[in-house]
Amino acid sequence: MAYGLALITGATSGIGETFARELPRTTGLLLTGRDDARLAALAEELAEPGRQVETLAADLAGDAGRQALIARAAELPIDLLINNAGLGYFVPFVDNPAEREGEMIQVNCLAPVLLTRALLPGMLARAAESGRRAGVIVVASTAAFYPLPGLATYTATKAFDLSFAESLAGELHGVPVDVLALCPGPTHSNFFDRSGLPNLKPAAMASPRQVVREGLAALGRRTVHVVGSANRLAAAATRLAPRPLLRAGARSTMRRWGKRRRAGEV
């Protein structure tokens, strides 16, 4: 599916930056993130004659940043919305400052909802008029399927993203817009450094390019896509495994990661 203009949140690195690189050069871009300099460098790299590439530095943890982005995006004929920006902190809930807990909810949950609500009516109208389809990708996580002590709020926000995208796709069945919940597992990115998670073995991690390519291929073909065959099997198993067993296994894993971090193996 070819899109005319895509809005990508969290575009300064990792999966968001890779979406910007992997979309066809015929697709215009509105790139947003918190690092203005990185956005400008990426836009300069990706710009070419006839291609619209814009940037807007915005912190989606605050209302001012969200509203500034909505205002600019509403002026453009966006037909692909990629809700990618996300925050996570590996720390016991009671030890994490309340402000950080709130930031995760604002960025991971509120921002995708408000952006999608603001832009979707125009996307639907333009798609119906042009006879083409629009697209919405919500980047969730395999963490949406598990209870993970130490990442309590993060996993809850990703479960929200998954449910939001699935429910929205059901509402929009039969209209010219495709909705995808994209659920990557551990991915090579800055997320681990920012969140305080121990570095996992590279063999257990996907590349951002794999995540993005699988996501773009799945858009319009399914509603939920879990990246990687091993992750798909694990996610499917959560539907059958007793919740107490899942909690016990997750608690054991997260304790090991916590010990590794305290031992300096990060």
C-alpha positions in Angstrom: 0.0 0.0 0.0 1.4 3.4 -1.0 0.7 6.4 1.3 1.0 10.0 0.5 2.0 11.5 3.9 2.9 9.8 7.2 3.1 11.1 10.7 5.6 9.2 12.8 6.0 9.9 16.5 9.2 9.0 18.3 11.1 9.4 15.1 14.5 10.4 16.5 15.8 6.8 16.9 15.0 3.1 16.9 11.8 1.9 15.4 10.4 5.4 14.7 13.6 6.4 12.8 13.5 3.2 10.9 9.9 3.7 9.8 11.0 7.0 8.3 13.8 5.3 6.5 11.8 2.3 5.3 8.8 4.1 3.9 8.9 4.6 0.1 10.5 7.9 -1.0 7.2 8.8 -2.5 5.7 9.1 1.0 6.0 12.5 2.6 6.9 12.7 6.3 6.0 14.6 9.4 8.5 13.5 12.0 8.2 14.3 15.6 10.2 13.6 18.8 11.9 15.5 21.6 15.3 16.0 20.0 15.1 18.8 17.5 18.7 18.4 16.3 18.3 14.7 15.5 15.0 15.4 13.8 16.6 18.0 11.6 19.5 15.7 10.6 17.1 12.9 9.7 14.9 15.2 7.7 17.9 16.6 5.8 19.0 13.1 5.0 15.6 11.9 3.8 14.6 15.0 1.9 14.7 15.0 -1.9 13.2 17.0 -4.7 9.4 16.8 -4.6 9.2 15.0 -1.3 7.6 16.8 1.7 9.6 16.2 4.9 8.7 18.2 7.9 9.7 18.0 11.6 8.2 19.2 14.8 9.9 18.9 18.1 7.3 18.0 20.7 7.2 16.3 24.1 4.1 14.1 24.1 4.2 13.8 27.9 2.8 17.3 28.1 -0.4 18.8 26.8 1.4 21.6 25.0 3.5 19.2 22.9 0.5 17.1 22.1 -1.7 20.0 21.0 1.1 21.6 18.9 1.5 18.3 17.0 -2.2 17.9 16.6 -2.5 21.4 15.3 0.2 21.0 12.7 -0.9 17.5 11.6 -4.5 18.6 11.2 -3.3 21.0 8.5 -1.8 18.2 6.4 -3.4 15.4 4.4 -2.0 12.6 6.7 -3.0 9.2 5.5 -0.7 7.0 7.6 -0.4 7.6 11.4 2.3 5.7 13.2 1.9 6.0 17.0 5.4 4.8 17.9 6.6 7.1 20.8 6.9 5.3 24.0 8.5 5.4 27.5 9.4 2.7 30.0 11.3 2.5 33.3 12.6 -0.7 34.9 12.1 0.1 38.6 9.7 -1.1 41.3 6.4 0.9 41.1 6.7 2.4 44.6 10.3 3.6 43.9 9.5 5.3 40.6 8.6 9.0 41.0 5.0 9.7 40.3 5.9 12.1 37.6 7.6 9.3 35.6 4.6 7.0 36.1 2.4 9.8 34.7 4.8 10.4 31.8 4.4 6.8 30.7 0.7 7.0 30.6 0.7 10.3 28.8 3.1 9.2 26.1 2.1 5.5 25.7 -1.7 5.9 26.1 -3.0 9.4 26.0 -1.0 10.6 23.0 -2.0 7.8 20.7 -5.6 8.2 21.6 -5.7 12.0 21.2 -3.7 12.0 18.0 -5.8 9.2 16.4 -9.0 10.9 17.5 -7.9 14.2 16.1 -6.7 12.9 12.7 -8.9 9.9 12.0 -12.0 11.8 10.7 -10.0 13.6 8.1 -8.1 10.5 7.1 -11.4 8.7 6.7 -12.9 11.5 4.6 -9.9 11.7 2.3 -9.7 7.9 1.9 -13.4 7.8 0.9 -13.0 10.6 -1.5 -9.9 9.3 -3.2 -10.8 5.6 -3.2 -7.5 4.8 -1.4 -7.0 3.4 2.1 -5.5 5.1 5.1 -3.6 3.4 7.9 -3.0 3.6 11.6 -0.2 1.7 13.4 -0.1 1.6 17.2 3.3 0.2 18.4 2.5 -1.9 21.4 4.8 -4.7 22.6 5.0 -8.3 23.5 4.9 -6.9 27.1 1.2 -6.4 26.5 0.7 -10.1 26.9 2.6 -10.6 30.2 2.6 -9.2 33.8 6.1 -8.0 34.3 7.1 -6.9 37.9 9.4 -3.9 37.7 7.7 -2.8 34.5 4.1 -2.7 36.0 2.9 0.6 34.4 4.8 0.1 31.2 3.2 -3.3 30.6 -0.2 -1.9 31.5 0.2 0.9 28.9 1.2 -1.6 26.2 -1.8 -3.8 27.1 -3.9 -0.6 26.7 -2.3 0.0 23.2 -3.1 -3.5 22.1 -6.7 -3.4 23.3 -7.2 0.1 21.8 -5.9 -0.9 18.4 -7.9 -4.1 18.3 -11.1 -2.4 19.4 -10.6 0.5 17.0 -10.1 -2.0 14.1 -13.4 -3.6 15.0 -15.2 -0.3 15.0 -13.7 0.6 11.6 -14.4 -2.7 9.9 -15.7 -2.1 6.4 -14.4 1.5 6.0 -11.2 2.5 4.1 -8.7 2.5 7.0 -6.5 -0.3 8.3 -5.5 -0.5 11.9 -2.6 -2.5 13.2 -1.3 -3.2 16.7 2.4 -3.9 16.2 3.9 -5.9 19.0 7.7 -6.2 18.8 9.7 -8.1 21.4 13.1 -6.9 22.6 14.6 -4.8 19.9 18.0 -3.1 19.4 17.3 0.5 20.3 17.9 3.1 23.0 14.9 1.8 25.0 17.1 -0.4 27.2 19.5 2.3 28.1 16.7 4.8 28.9 14.6 2.3 30.9 17.4 0.8 33.0 16.8 -2.7 31.6 19.8 -5.0 31.4 21.1 -5.5 27.9 19.8 -8.8 26.5 21.9 -11.0 24.2 21.8 -9.8 20.7 20.5 -13.2 19.4 17.3 -12.6 21.5 16.7 -9.2 19.9 15.2 -8.1 16.7 16.5 -5.3 14.5 14.4 -2.2 14.1 14.4 -2.9 10.4 12.8 -6.4 11.0 10.1 -4.8 13.2 9.3 -2.1 10.7 9.3 -4.3 7.6 7.0 -6.9 9.3 4.7 -4.1 10.5 4.4 -2.5 7.1 3.8 -5.9 5.5 1.1 -6.7 8.1 -0.8 -3.5 7.8 -4.0 -4.2 6.0 -3.6 -7.9 6.3 -4.2 -8.4 10.1 -5.1 -6.5 13.1 -2.4 -7.7 15.5 1.1 -8.6 14.5 3.7 -10.0 16.9 7.2 -9.7 15.5 9.3 -12.9 15.3 8.1 -16.5 15.3 9.4 -17.2 18.8 7.5 -14.2 20.2 4.4 -15.2 18.4 4.5 -18.6 20.0 5.1 -17.1 23.4 2.3 -14.6 23.0 -0.1 -17.4 21.9 0.9 -19.5 24.9 -0.2 -16.7 27.3 -3.8 -17.3 26.1 -3.7 -20.8 27.5 -1.3 -20.6 30.4 -2.8 -20.0 33.9 -2.3 -16.4 35.0 -0.6 -17.5 38.3 1.9 -19.5 36.3 2.6 -16.5 34.1 3.1 -14.2 37.1 5.5 -16.6 38.8 7.6 -17.0 35.7 7.7 -13.3 35.0 8.6 -12.5 38.6 11.5 -15.0 38.4 12.8 -13.5 35.2 12.6 -9.9 36.3 14.3 -10.7 39.6 17.2 -12.2 37.6 17.4 -9.1 35.4 17.3 -6.9 38.5 20.2 -8.8 40.1 22.2 -8.5 36.8 21.7 -4.7 36.8 22.8 -4.4 40.5 25.8 -6.5 39.7 26.8 -4.1 36.9 26.0 -6.5 34.0 24.2 -3.8 32.1 
